Amino acid sequence: MLLLENYETYSDEMHSPTAKKQKVWEKIGKLQTTGYTVNGEQCKNKFKDLVNAYKKAKDHNNKSGNDPATCPFFFELDQLLGSKPNVTPVAVVARTVLSMCCRLKVVMIKGGFHLRT
């Protein structure tokens, strides 16, 4: 839980294009006051594991007929990451649509579809 709070504190810096992510993780590691010595690499790996478990649970829940799945800190991660495009894609293109467009030689140009010659 503390890791998620510290990540949220530094989320703007973490997503900055000029920030060195490793240095941000080191800052987060120094804030961990669990009684253990924790470095930035360990924080990064733990966060990555939590995000992977969260994505797996979200994917499972998005399939119809499945019982609801959760993971550790699911609701906290949902608040933190729920609207991010790498977790909830803005748009998904079905494989059949892509293959049909390739067979018909259809291309998307400036938001519209055009037939290639």
Z-matrix of the N, CA and C atoms (Angstrom, degrees):
N
C 1 1.443
C 2 1.531 1 110.79
N 3 1.331 2 116.10 1 -42.16
C 4 1.455 3 120.11 2 179.38
C 5 1.533 4 110.77 3 -63.01
N 6 1.322 5 115.93 4 -38.16
C 7 1.465 6 120.33 5 178.04
C 8 1.524 7 110.76 6 -59.12
N 9 1.327 8 117.74 7 -43.52
C 10 1.465 9 121.61 8 179.99
C 11 1.523 10 111.24 9 -66.32
N 12 1.319 11 117.00 10 -39.56
C 13 1.468 12 120.45 11 178.04
C 14 1.528 13 110.41 12 -64.18
N 15 1.327 14 116.54 13 -43.40
C 16 1.467 15 120.21 14 179.73
C 17 1.521 16 111.42 15 -68.22
N 18 1.326 17 116.99 16 -36.67
C 19 1.468 18 120.09 17 176.37
C 20 1.526 19 109.52 18 -62.67
N 21 1.327 20 116.51 19 -43.94
C 22 1.466 21 119.90 20 179.63
C 23 1.524 22 111.24 21 -62.44
N 24 1.334 23 116.94 22 -37.10
C 25 1.461 24 121.35 23 177.77
C 26 1.524 25 110.98 24 -59.89
N 27 1.322 26 116.17 25 -39.72
C 28 1.466 27 121.31 26 -176.80
C 29 1.530 28 113.41 27 -102.81
N 30 1.327 29 118.58 28 15.07
C 31 1.466 30 120.04 29 -174.51
C 32 1.528 31 112.56 30 -63.73
N 33 1.329 32 118.08 31 -37.57
C 34 1.471 33 118.96 32 178.04
C 35 1.523 34 110.83 33 -63.41
N 36 1.308 35 115.69 34 -43.98
C 37 1.467 36 120.12 35 179.07
C 38 1.531 37 110.66 36 -67.38
N 39 1.334 38 116.34 37 -35.83
C 40 1.464 39 121.10 38 -179.54
C 41 1.529 40 111.00 39 -64.44
N 42 1.319 41 117.14 40 -35.06
C 43 1.465 42 121.12 41 -177.15
C 44 1.529 43 113.08 42 -95.27
N 45 1.315 44 116.68 43 3.32
C 46 1.456 45 120.70 44 177.55
C 47 1.524 46 109.36 45 -72.30
N 48 1.339 47 117.72 46 134.61
C 49 1.469 48 119.35 47 -179.24
C 50 1.524 49 113.38 48 -68.18
N 51 1.338 50 117.69 49 -18.94
C 52 1.460 51 119.98 50 -177.73
C 53 1.521 52 113.40 51 -96.69
N 54 1.318 53 118.23 52 -12.41
C 55 1.464 54 121.32 53 -177.25
C 56 1.526 55 111.02 54 -78.79
N 57 1.311 56 114.87 55 143.51
C 58 1.470 57 121.11 56 173.43
C 59 1.527 58 106.76 57 -84.89
N 60 1.304 59 116.36 58 114.72
C 61 1.460 60 121.13 59 -174.53
C 62 1.529 61 112.34 60 -60.97
N 63 1.326 62 116.77 61 -37.24
C 64 1.460 63 119.76 62 -179.42
C 65 1.531 64 110.74 63 -61.79
N 66 1.331 65 117.36 64 -38.37
C 67 1.465 66 120.52 65 179.28
C 68 1.527 67 110.83 66 -67.82
N 69 1.321 68 116.31 67 -35.76
C 70 1.465 69 119.87 68 177.69
C 71 1.522 70 109.66 69 -66.87
N 72 1.336 71 117.09 70 -42.34
C 73 1.459 72 120.01 71 177.66
C 74 1.525 73 110.73 72 -62.63
N 75 1.327 74 117.51 73 -36.89
C 76 1.470 75 120.47 74 177.01
C 77 1.531 76 110.64 75 -63.11
N 78 1.337 77 117.32 76 -40.37
C 79 1.465 78 120.57 77 176.65
C 80 1.530 79 110.26 78 -61.82
N 81 1.327 80 115.89 79 -43.45
C 82 1.466 81 120.21 80 179.29
C 83 1.528 82 109.78 81 -63.57
N 84 1.325 83 117.19 82 -39.94
C 85 1.457 84 121.04 83 179.12
C 86 1.520 85 112.37 84 -62.34
N 87 1.316 86 117.07 85 -36.95
C 88 1.464 87 120.91 86 179.24
C 89 1.526 88 111.89 87 -69.76
N 90 1.321 89 117.06 88 -25.49
C 91 1.466 90 120.64 89 179.74
C 92 1.521 91 113.12 90 -80.10
N 93 1.328 92 117.05 91 -16.54
C 94 1.463 93 120.52 92 -178.97
C 95 1.536 94 108.77 93 -68.33
N 96 1.307 95 116.90 94 112.44
C 97 1.464 96 120.99 95 -178.15
C 98 1.519 97 109.67 96 -113.03
N 99 1.318 98 115.79 97 61.47
C 100 1.465 99 120.36 98 -176.63
C 101 1.521 100 112.08 99 -98.21
N 102 1.322 101 117.98 100 1.41
C 103 1.454 102 120.07 101 -176.11
C 104 1.515 103 112.36 102 92.05
N 105 1.325 104 116.93 103 -3.67
C 106 1.459 105 122.70 104 178.69
C 107 1.526 106 108.70 105 -115.40
N 108 1.310 107 115.58 106 154.97
C 109 1.460 108 120.17 107 173.71
C 110 1.520 109 107.80 108 -84.47
N 111 1.320 110 115.95 109 120.82
C 112 1.462 111 121.41 110 -176.55
C 113 1.519 112 107.73 111 -126.87
N 114 1.338 113 116.57 112 134.68
C 115 1.465 114 118.74 113 176.78
C 116 1.531 115 110.13 114 -105.37
N 117 1.303 116 115.66 115 173.89
C 118 1.462 117 121.41 116 -177.09
C 119 1.515 118 113.40 117 -63.04
N 120 1.322 119 116.53 118 -37.52
C 121 1.470 120 120.66 119 179.76
C 122 1.527 121 110.99 120 -62.94
N 123 1.331 122 116.89 121 -41.18
C 124 1.460 123 120.91 122 178.13
C 125 1.530 124 111.14 123 -64.67
N 126 1.338 125 116.55 124 -40.65
C 127 1.467 126 121.04 125 177.86
C 128 1.521 127 110.55 126 -63.10
N 129 1.331 128 115.50 127 -44.74
C 130 1.467 129 120.52 128 -179.95
C 131 1.527 130 110.72 129 -60.65
N 132 1.319 131 117.13 130 -45.46
C 133 1.468 132 121.37 131 -179.46
C 134 1.523 133 111.84 132 -65.74
N 135 1.330 134 117.47 133 -40.93
C 136 1.460 135 120.70 134 179.05
C 137 1.526 136 110.06 135 -65.54
N 138 1.332 137 116.84 136 -42.58
C 139 1.463 138 120.81 137 178.87
C 140 1.528 139 110.28 138 -62.98
N 141 1.326 140 116.38 139 -42.47
C 142 1.464 141 121.40 140 178.73
C 143 1.527 142 110.60 141 -60.59
N 144 1.334 143 117.29 142 -42.60
C 145 1.467 144 121.32 143 177.95
C 146 1.529 145 111.12 144 -63.13
N 147 1.339 146 116.83 145 -42.47
C 148 1.464 147 120.73 146 178.28
C 149 1.524 148 111.40 147 -62.76
N 150 1.342 149 116.54 148 -43.07
C 151 1.468 150 121.16 149 -179.72
C 152 1.526 151 110.45 150 -65.50
N 153 1.327 152 117.52 151 -41.02
C 154 1.470 153 120.28 152 178.06
C 155 1.523 154 111.55 153 -62.63
N 156 1.336 155 117.16 154 -42.25
C 157 1.467 156 120.48 155 177.93
C 158 1.529 157 110.14 156 -65.15
N 159 1.327 158 116.63 157 -39.05
C 160 1.465 159 121.61 158 178.30
C 161 1.531 160 110.91 159 -63.37
N 162 1.337 161 116.90 160 -46.74
C 163 1.470 162 120.78 161 179.21
C 164 1.521 163 111.32 162 -61.84
N 165 1.317 164 116.38 163 -40.09
C 166 1.463 165 120.93 164 178.99
C 167 1.531 166 110.15 165 -62.64
N 168 1.328 167 117.03 166 -43.24
C 169 1.468 168 120.91 167 178.51
C 170 1.525 169 110.78 168 -66.34
N 171 1.340 170 117.67 169 -40.98
C 172 1.472 171 121.19 170 178.45
C 173 1.524 172 110.69 171 -62.80
N 174 1.328 173 117.28 172 -45.65
C 175 1.466 174 120.95 173 178.65
C 176 1.524 175 110.75 174 -60.65
N 177 1.319 176 116.12 175 -42.72
C 178 1.463 177 120.95 176 178.97
C 179 1.530 178 110.06 177 -61.44
N 180 1.318 179 117.31 178 -43.23
C 181 1.466 180 121.61 179 -177.68
C 182 1.527 181 112.64 180 -71.44
N 183 1.321 182 117.37 181 -22.07
C 184 1.468 183 120.77 182 -179.35
C 185 1.526 184 112.67 183 -82.20
N 186 1.325 185 117.44 184 -8.03
C 187 1.472 186 120.65 185 178.07
C 188 1.522 187 107.84 186 -92.70
N 189 1.313 188 115.90 187 130.53
C 190 1.463 189 119.43 188 -177.54
C 191 1.522 190 111.08 189 -66.84
N 192 1.318 191 115.27 190 146.82
C 193 1.446 192 121.07 191 177.74
C 194 1.514 193 114.71 192 87.94
N 195 1.320 194 117.81 193 -8.97
C 196 1.466 195 120.53 194 179.30
C 197 1.522 196 110.51 195 -85.93
N 198 1.317 197 115.59 196 143.85
C 199 1.451 198 120.15 197 171.14
C 200 1.522 199 108.17 198 -69.58
N 201 1.323 200 117.48 199 149.82
C 202 1.467 201 119.39 200 -179.44
C 203 1.531 202 111.89 201 -60.05
N 204 1.295 203 116.15 202 133.72
C 205 1.463 204 122.04 203 176.91
C 206 1.519 205 108.32 204 -112.12
N 207 1.298 206 115.75 205 155.01
C 208 1.454 207 120.60 206 176.31
C 209 1.525 208 108.34 207 -143.12
N 210 1.295 209 116.42 208 178.32
C 211 1.450 210 122.43 209 179.12
C 212 1.522 211 106.84 210 -147.32
N 213 1.331 212 118.09 211 171.96
C 214 1.461 213 118.02 212 176.68
C 215 1.530 214 110.78 213 -58.20
N 216 1.318 215 116.24 214 132.66
C 217 1.468 216 123.71 215 178.27
C 218 1.527 217 112.76 216 62.26
N 219 1.329 218 117.14 217 30.90
C 220 1.463 219 121.36 218 -177.04
C 221 1.527 220 111.51 219 -56.28
N 222 1.318 221 117.32 220 -48.47
C 223 1.468 222 120.16 221 -175.12
C 224 1.532 223 111.80 222 -70.03
N 225 1.315 224 117.06 223 -36.02
C 226 1.463 225 120.62 224 176.46
C 227 1.533 226 110.44 225 -66.22
N 228 1.339 227 116.40 226 -42.98
C 229 1.461 228 120.47 227 177.74
C 230 1.525 229 111.12 228 -66.32
N 231 1.327 230 116.81 229 -35.06
C 232 1.457 231 120.19 230 178.74
C 233 1.525 232 110.61 231 -63.95
N 234 1.319 233 117.10 232 -39.90
C 235 1.467 234 120.33 233 176.70
C 236 1.521 235 110.81 234 -66.67
N 237 1.306 236 116.93 235 -37.91
C 238 1.459 237 122.03 236 -176.35
C 239 1.520 238 112.49 237 -78.11
N 240 1.341 239 117.77 238 -39.42
C 241 1.466 240 121.91 239 -170.92
C 242 1.520 241 115.15 240 -120.15
N 243 1.320 242 118.24 241 -7.55
C 244 1.457 243 121.87 242 -170.43
C 245 1.511 244 116.22 243 -52.56
N 246 1.327 245 117.80 244 -33.49
C 247 1.469 246 119.93 245 -177.04
C 248 1.526 247 113.03 246 -99.10
N 249 1.321 248 117.79 247 2.39
C 250 1.466 249 120.43 248 -179.89
C 251 1.527 250 110.24 249 -71.38
N 252 1.346 251 118.04 250 138.06
C 253 1.468 252 120.35 251 -177.98
C 254 1.524 253 114.27 252 -62.98
N 255 1.328 254 118.62 253 -25.44
C 256 1.461 255 119.12 254 179.07
C 257 1.523 256 111.75 255 -76.62
N 258 1.343 257 117.38 256 -12.18
C 259 1.463 258 121.64 257 176.19
C 260 1.521 259 110.62 258 -103.74
N 261 1.327 260 116.37 259 -48.38
C 262 1.461 261 122.27 260 178.22
C 263 1.523 262 107.08 261 -116.90
N 264 1.332 263 118.78 262 96.90
C 265 1.459 264 121.13 263 -176.03
C 266 1.527 265 112.26 264 -59.17
N 267 1.332 266 115.64 265 143.79
C 268 1.452 267 121.55 266 177.89
C 269 1.521 268 109.79 267 -66.13
N 270 1.320 269 117.21 268 -41.91
C 271 1.464 270 122.29 269 178.86
C 272 1.526 271 108.99 270 -148.75
N 273 1.297 272 114.97 271 146.04
C 274 1.462 273 120.68 272 177.32
C 275 1.524 274 107.44 273 -123.98
N 276 1.311 275 116.68 274 130.15
C 277 1.455 276 121.42 275 179.01
C 278 1.518 277 107.98 276 -103.62
N 279 1.293 278 115.54 277 126.48
C 280 1.460 279 120.06 278 -179.40
C 281 1.521 280 110.29 279 -70.60
N 282 1.313 281 115.60 280 146.67
C 283 1.459 282 121.45 281 -179.45
C 284 1.523 283 110.94 282 -60.55
N 285 1.341 284 117.62 283 -36.56
C 286 1.466 285 119.74 284 -178.84
C 287 1.516 286 111.06 285 -66.31
N 288 1.337 287 117.20 286 -36.05
C 289 1.469 288 119.84 287 178.01
C 290 1.512 289 109.85 288 -65.71
N 291 1.333 290 117.19 289 -42.22
C 292 1.462 291 120.46 290 178.99
C 293 1.520 292 111.82 291 -62.86
N 294 1.328 293 116.87 292 -44.97
C 295 1.463 294 118.71 293 -178.50
C 296 1.525 295 110.56 294 -67.52
N 297 1.338 296 117.62 295 -35.57
C 298 1.458 297 120.64 296 178.18
C 299 1.530 298 110.10 297 -65.00
N 300 1.340 299 116.90 298 -41.56
C 301 1.464 300 120.01 299 178.70
C 302 1.522 301 111.03 300 -63.80
N 303 1.316 302 116.88 301 -38.45
C 304 1.468 303 120.12 302 178.93
C 305 1.520 304 111.22 303 -65.82
N 306 1.329 305 117.03 304 -42.33
C 307 1.473 306 120.26 305 -179.99
C 308 1.514 307 110.99 306 -66.05
N 309 1.338 308 117.15 307 -37.29
C 310 1.464 309 120.52 308 -178.34
C 311 1.519 310 112.29 309 -85.91
N 312 1.335 311 116.05 310 -1.48
C 313 1.460 312 122.28 311 -178.16
C 314 1.531 313 110.76 312 58.49
N 315 1.333 314 115.06 313 45.83
C 316 1.462 315 121.19 314 178.22
C 317 1.522 316 107.70 315 -97.16
N 318 1.312 317 116.39 316 135.43
C 319 1.457 318 121.06 317 176.77
C 320 1.521 319 108.97 318 -126.21
N 321 1.334 320 114.91 319 154.05
C 322 1.460 321 119.65 320 177.60
C 323 1.513 322 108.05 321 -100.77
N 324 1.317 323 116.58 322 120.58
C 325 1.452 324 122.45 323 179.63
C 326 1.515 325 108.58 324 -125.93
N 327 1.342 326 116.11 325 119.52
C 328 1.465 327 122.83 326 178.00
C 329 1.528 328 111.93 327 50.10
N 330 1.320 329 115.81 328 49.70
C 331 1.457 330 120.48 329 175.05
C 332 1.506 331 116.04 330 81.01
N 333 1.322 332 118.57 331 -2.66
C 334 1.476 333 121.04 332 178.80
C 335 1.505 334 110.98 333 -122.23
N 336 1.291 335 116.33 334 162.53
C 337 1.461 336 121.15 335 179.22
C 338 1.531 337 109.35 336 -100.95
N 339 1.326 338 115.90 337 137.24
C 340 1.458 339 121.72 338 -179.67
C 341 1.523 340 109.26 339 -135.65
N 342 1.303 341 116.55 340 146.74
C 343 1.458 342 122.59 341 178.23
C 344 1.517 343 108.82 342 -83.84
N 345 1.344 344 116.14 343 126.14
C 346 1.458 345 120.14 344 177.36
C 347 1.517 346 109.70 345 -74.69
N 348 1.292 347 116.44 346 148.59
C 349 1.464 348 119.98 347 178.01
C 350 1.510 349 110.51 348 -106.32
